[in-house]
């Protein structure tokens, strides 16, 4: 007897049919689903502290952080800057204007947040916390560091989905590119969940508290995703600038945070190789799906 019911109907759609079904959803709902997906992957990475915290070596963590760096670097261009340039050109604006303006503005916004928000990068003693001086605990500062990473990622996802709806003729290529971006950021969020949970466990926190902290660090992603999509839908002409802004913010995070963290223990060849792999994976995702 052939299977029946909703589950078999979904399976019968195939990838293209599922994409069409997803396309019928409101852009804010699309952004919420995508942002929630990236948050769940962060939680899965944090869950590793319960399963293998005694087996995961520093070399693996360095490779994972390098991989995350490569994902984000590729996403900056293929998922954000390239569409921004194309959209600007289609509207008669030189593509470099919104690209340059947005990148600088996004990087500046993250630089200001990095300067003022108290946070502690994984692997560093609490005395080296950045931002304004506080008496907050090490766990709070670590969670804030990863949260700072996650805000531009969620914003990028939301802007991409909002742009897919606000772009010319509801371009299916923009939607596919937004999905590729969400998949790529989800992949690199796994090591970010690990990066916040493992140091907490090593500092004496319980496995469940470490997992909860890693999970909470990603909760801003669906929030930022919905906010980014809503902003683009309200001001469609700003879409190229918004895409470039998200790219600049992500670029700042990669250069300021992820790459130094991946290489701070001296495994530069390993971290660099993992970065190249991550870059290649994200490039394939975006070009193949977009």
Secondary structure, DSSP 8 states (H G I E B T S, - for coil): ----SHHHHHHHHHHHHHHHHHHTS-HHHHHHHHHHHHHHHHHHHHHHHHHHTTT--HHHHHHHHHHHHHHHHHHIIIIIIHHHHHHHHHTTS-HHHHHHHHHHHHHHHHHHHHHHS-B--TTS-GGG-BSS-----HHHHHHHHHHHHHHHHHHHHHHHHHHHHHSGGG-HHHHHHHHHHHHHHHHHHHHHHHHHHHHHHHTT--HHHHHHHHHHHTTHHHHHHHHHHHHHHH-GGGHHHHHHHHHHHHHHHIIIIIHHHHHTTS-HHHHHHHHHHHHHHHHHHHHHH-
